[in-house]
Amino acid sequence: MSAFSPPSTSTQAGMGELPEILAGRYRIERLLGAGGMGAVYRARDLLREQFDDPDPCIAVKMLSEVLCESPDASSLLYSEFALTRRLRHDNVVRLHTFEVDTDCQRAFITMELMRGPTLDKLLCERPLGLPWNEVREIALPLLDALAYAHSRGVLHGDLKPSNVMLSDDGVRLFDFGLGQAEEGVLPGLPHLSRNCFNAWTPAYAAPELLEGEPMTSSADVFAVACVIYELAGGKHPFRRLPSDEARDERPPVKLRAPRSLPRRCWPVLRRALAYELPQRTVTAAELREVLGGRSFFELRRWFRAPRR
């Protein structure tokens, strides 16, 4: 059977057996990607197909079989759905529905089917980094999406190259599975502990997250700054290990600006990469403004000016 052919009876990819058709409507075709917390499948919406929709294909996300055994598994997935549904932005993945298949007792999210490479694949193809004009085309919409999410009280929690796609419709930020709402936002949403899942990606997690501190918007800024640095220079700003050893690492005495980054942008990016939380005094919106053309010091004066 071709890897692109629909399964005949069930789909299996480290997730246990899934029915051929979920909730009587979504025919699973193939696995698109899997991680420690879940998997995303390409599926065909049979209802849309019945009404001659020219593009009936969607993506379906389900939690991993291990997480499904947790008593609050469905609540965890619904939390991701509720957070992402709060965001209506051209550079954030669009979710459709949250559903439960009563036969296999599995919750799932349906969402737009994105087509294109993720940033980690792009970085593999461009090991020396990208020229500034290409970095800028990716960084600005990504920062737009992150600043918008923060303005809506939503924290991403796991921003990394594999969670950013260069889709046919532009840059898309996705996978808010480790996301959280800021205090006072979506008060009815259960605040589930992510620590028990040990799911942070050490290479892009802010140091305070690895030390067990609460998530803040500043942790997202640290992560996106690492991604931008890597795009501009071809390598991560710090030597980060995919294990607990990363927690003991300390940054170099002096970071060097990535080769393609304009000199005017380095002060704000360096501040966004600060290891100590009190020194990371940059928001996603400020970082976007500087990379977009406004000088960091001009921006600081603008933010401090009295409003009428």
N, C-alpha and C positions, 0 to 999 in steps of 0.2 A: 504493500500500500504506500502511495506517495505521502510524504510528510504533510502535504497540503490537501490531502483528501479527507473528507468528513469521516468520522468513525462509524462503524456499522451498528454497534450496540452500546458501547460505553467508552469513556475516555479515562485513561489512567496515566498519571505523571507524578507519582509521589504524593498524590492527593486522595488515594483510594479510588474506587470506581465511582464514576459519575454517570447519571443517566444520559442517554443520547439527546434527549430533549428536556430542558429544565422548565419547570412550572408550566408544562404543556405548550410552551411558546418559543423557547430559544434553543435552536439546534447547535450543539457544540461542534465546532469544526476542527480546531487545533489549538495547542498550547502556544501562547505568544511569549510568555516569560514567567519565571517563578523565582521566589526569594524565600527567606526564612519565615516570613509571616503569611505568605499566600501566593496565589498564582492568578494570571490573567489569561483568558481564552478568547479566541476569535469565535463568534457565534453568529448565527443567522436568525433574525427576528421573523418568524413565520407569519405573524400577523401583518407586518409591513409588507412582506413578500406577497401575501394574499391580495393586498391592495395595490400591487404593481409598483411599489416603491423602487426607484432605480438603484438605491443603495441600501439594502436591508441588513447589511452587516454591522455588528456592534462588538463591543468588548464586554466580557463578563469577568468580574473579580470575585474570588472566593478566598476565604482564609485557609491556611494549611490544615491538614488533617490533625496535626498535633494541637494547634490552637483551637480547633473545633471541639476538642474534648474539654476545653475550659468552660466553666459554667456561664461566663459572661462573654463568650465568643461572639455571639450575634450582636450584643451591645457594643463590642469593640468595632465591628464592621459598620454598625449603624452610626457610631460616633464619627467615623471617617466620612460617611455619606452626608450626615448633617452638617459637618464643617465645610465640606467641599461644595455642597449645595448652596451654602451661604454666599459663595463667591461666584459672581457673574462677570467674568473678565475674559477678553479674547486670548489671553496667554495662560489661562488655567483650564485644565481638562474639564469637559462638560459631562456631568453625570445625568443619567436619566431616571432610574428607579432603584429602590431597595426592595428586594423580594425574598421569599423563602419558598424553596421547593418542599412541599409537604411529604413527598415520597421519600426523598433521601435526607430530609430534615437539615438542609444546608441553606444558610443565608447567602445572598449574593447581591452585588451591585452591577447594574448595567450602565454603560457609558459609551461615549463616542469612540469609534475605532480610529485611533491615530495611526498615520502611516508616515514613517520616516525613521532616521537613525536617532539614537540617544547620544548625549554628549560624550559618554564614556567610549562609544565606538568611534566618534569623531576624533577624540584625543588619541586613540590607538593608531588612527590613520595619519595623524599630524603630530608626531612625537616632539617636534621642536616648537609647537605652539602655532598660533594663527597671527596674521598681521592685524594691526589695530582695527582697521575698518571692518574686518570679519568678527573680531571679538566684540566690537561695539554693537553690531547687528544682533548678536545673541544676548549680550549683557543687558542692554537697555530694556528690551521687552521682559526679560527674566526679572529684572529689578522692578519694573512696572507691576508685574504680577505679585511679587513679594510685598512691595509697599502697599498695594491694594489689599492683600490678605491681612496685613497688619492693621490697616485702617479699619478693617471689618472685625478686628479682634480675633483673628485666626492665626495660629502659629503652625508652620509646616512641620518642624521637628526632625526632618531627615532629608535636608536638601543636599543633593550630590549629583554628579554628572549623569548617573543612570536614571535619575528621576526628572530629567529635563529632555524633552524630545524636540527635534527639528522637524516638525510635521509639515505636510503639504500646505497647511494653513498658517504656518509660522511657529514660533517657539511656544511650547506647552509645558507648564509646570504641572506635575501630577504626583500621585501617591501621597496623600495626607494621612496615611495609616498610623503614623506616630504623632499626628497633629493634636493640638489642644486649643481650647478656647481660652482667651484671657478672662480674668475674673469679671463676672457680671454679664458675660456674653453667653447666650444659650444656657441660661441657668438650669434648665431642666435636663440638660445632657449629662449623663453619668461621667464623672471624672475618674477614669480608670487608670490604675497604676501601670505605666509602661515598663517600669524597672524590672518586673518579674519576667518580661519577655527578653531582656538583655539584647535589645534590637538596635541600639544606636550603632551607626557606622563610624567606627573610631577615627577613620581618616578625615571625616568632615564634621564630627561632633565637637562642639565647643568644649574646652577643658572642664568647665564647671558642670556640664552634663555628665561627663565621665566620672566626676567626683560625687555624683548624686544630687547636685543642686537642681532646683526647679528650672523648667524651661522658660525662656524669655524670648522676646523678639531679637535680642542681641545675639542669641545663639544662632538664629537663622542668618543674621548678618555675617557672623563669623564663617558659616558654611558657604554662603554665596560668595564671600570674598575669596575663600579658598578655590572655588570653582573658577572665578574670573582670573585669579592669579595663574591657575593651571592652563587656562585657555590662552593667556597672553605669553606664558613662558614655557609651556610644555611640561612642567613638573609641578608637583605639590609644593607649597611654600615651606612645609615642615616635613620632617621624616616621620611619617605616621605609620604605625604598625596595625595590622588588622587583628589585634588581640589586646588583652588587658595591659600589655607592656606599654601601650601608647599612653596610659595614664601617668606613667612615671617619666615620660619624656618632657624635656624643657626646650623651648624654642631657641634657635640660634641667637647669639648676642645681637646680631644685626641682620635683618632681612635685606636682600637685594631686590631692587625693582625688576620685574620681568621685562624681557628685552623689548617687547613691542608696546609696552604701556607708555603713554605720554607722560612726561615729567610732572605736569600739573596734576595728574591723577594719583600719583604715588602717595602723597601725604594722607589722603582720605582712605585709600585702600590699605595702607599700612596700619592706620588706626582701626579699621574694621577687622584686621587680623590680630589685634592685641590679645595676648593670652589672658591677661587679667581683666575681668569683667568691668571694673570701674574705669579702666582706660579705653574701653571699646565704646566711645561716645559718638557713635555714628549710626544713623538710621538707614534703612533701605532706601527711603526717599531721598535722603541727602547724598548717599552714594550714587544713586541714579542721576541726580542733578549734576554732580561733578563729572561723572563719566560722559554725560551728555553735552558738556561744554562749559558749565559754570565753574569758576575756580572755587576751591574749598573755602578759602578765606572770605571771598565775596559771599558765598552761600551762608557762612556763619554770621556775617554781618546782617544779611537779609533776614535770617531766622530770629535774630535778637532785636531787630528793629521794632519799635512800638507799632501796634496795629490801630487803625482808626475805625 
